[in-house]
Amino acid sequence: MEPILFLDLQSEYRELKPEIDAAIQRVMDKSQFILGPEVEDFEREFADYCQARHAIGVNSGTSALHLALLALGIGPEDEVITVPFTFFATVAAIHYVGATPVLVDIDERTFNIDVNCIQAAITDKTKAILVVHLFGQPANMDAIQAIARQHKLAVIEDAAQSHGAEYKGQRVGAIGDIGCFSFYPTKNLGAPGEGGMVVTNNPEHARTIRMLRDWGQERKYHPTLRGYNYRLQGLQAAVLRVKLKKLEAWTQARRSNAALYDRLLRETEAALPITIADVRHVYHLYTIRHPERDRLQSELASEGVPTAVHYPLPIHLLPAYRDDRYKAGDFPVAEACSKSVLSLPVHAYLTSSQVERVSEAVCKLAGRTETCPR
Ligand SMILES: *Cc1c(COP(=O)(O)O)cnc(C)c1O
């Protein structure tokens, strides 16, 4: 029996090896390593994929978030609303520009921002809502956009985990003002190294971000803004172009693995991920909840089922991001999720018989209920 892997980057490479190797060779032959034609082509292709007008390649998802905030003119004295239940880069980027993150609890069913809690967090310093489409599921964008319009706030989408996810038929990233993607190797679209992308329909934002990622210069050695070295590399772009063509098939495979889990795990004690109406979830992670998460995780490990915890602590309880404004108990849903979440393998190379093996182990170890817990 093939061992079950939580991630399988080697299979991604193996399947596309001739094309990936040729793409790398192309870059080596031209030796155009920073920005250049591969990056430009990839930007166009990724913009199309996101149904966005502009896409600007950068060196990480974190840089994408940083530049999005800068392009919107957000800085010290400003507040940005976001969630405590995310990968901490979301909140770190707000600190990078000197602004204050204002946290809002999540909805336990979707792990995304609880739109009913946003109004109460708005002050006259609020400039933007930084929405995270966590685990591949779009947040409730209609409600968020309505609040943003009412209070004249910008909307930034952290789409680092949700390439190709859709909200009411629209791809995430270009629904709000600016969208940010990561191509960290483990993401749904992963580079052989670091990478990221900013997408937007706003030409001014696109121009500013294009300048800021490359030292604030449009003309070489004549910077007009104080920019950064946040450029995407040719090798990353060339490989990402090959993998982008495969992304739809990989997403379908993730979605059918998730659908199979939904069916096979219906009668366990574990709470299954719930999708809101009218979205296309891309299952970066398939995350269940269970009151005895740690026991379940270690027993699954001894049955050969690898799992992971995303994320063991909410942002306001992380030592590096502790803040006098927040204490344990302030975000009960995020805190409860941190204690109970467990991500099962859901990658595109997981076979249905492996999903069945994982499901059998979860059913045995998580306990069964008579009634559906949902
Ligand atoms: C991965 C990730 C990021 C950061 O992307 P990097 O490319 O690692 O800098 C930001 N936000 C979320 C939600 C992520 O999952």
PDBQT file of the ligand as one rigid body, heavy atoms in Angstrom, charges set to zero:
ROOT
HETATM    1  C1  LIG A 401       0.808  31.428   2.709  1.00  0.00    +0.000 C 
HETATM    2  C2  LIG A 401      -0.024  32.556   3.180  1.00  0.00    +0.000 A 
HETATM    3  C3  LIG A 401       0.430  33.883   3.166  1.00  0.00    +0.000 A 
HETATM    4  C4  LIG A 401       1.849  34.254   2.869  1.00  0.00    +0.000 C 
HETATM    5  O1  LIG A 401       2.360  33.832   1.666  1.00  0.00    +0.000 OA
HETATM    6  P1  LIG A 401       3.952  33.658   1.502  1.00  0.00    +0.000 P 
HETATM    7  O2  LIG A 401       4.096  33.428   0.044  1.00  0.00    +0.000 OA
HETATM    8  O3  LIG A 401       4.347  32.498   2.338  1.00  0.00    +0.000 OA
HETATM    9  O4  LIG A 401       4.592  34.917   1.948  1.00  0.00    +0.000 OA
HETATM   10  C5  LIG A 401      -0.450  34.874   3.540  1.00  0.00    +0.000 A 
HETATM   11  N1  LIG A 401      -1.699  34.597   3.938  1.00  0.00    +0.000 NA
HETATM   12  C6  LIG A 401      -2.173  33.339   3.977  1.00  0.00    +0.000 A 
HETATM   13  C7  LIG A 401      -3.590  33.109   4.410  1.00  0.00    +0.000 C 
HETATM   14  C8  LIG A 401      -1.344  32.270   3.625  1.00  0.00    +0.000 A 
HETATM   15  O5  LIG A 401      -1.820  31.023   3.696  1.00  0.00    +0.000 OA
ENDROOT
TORSDOF 0
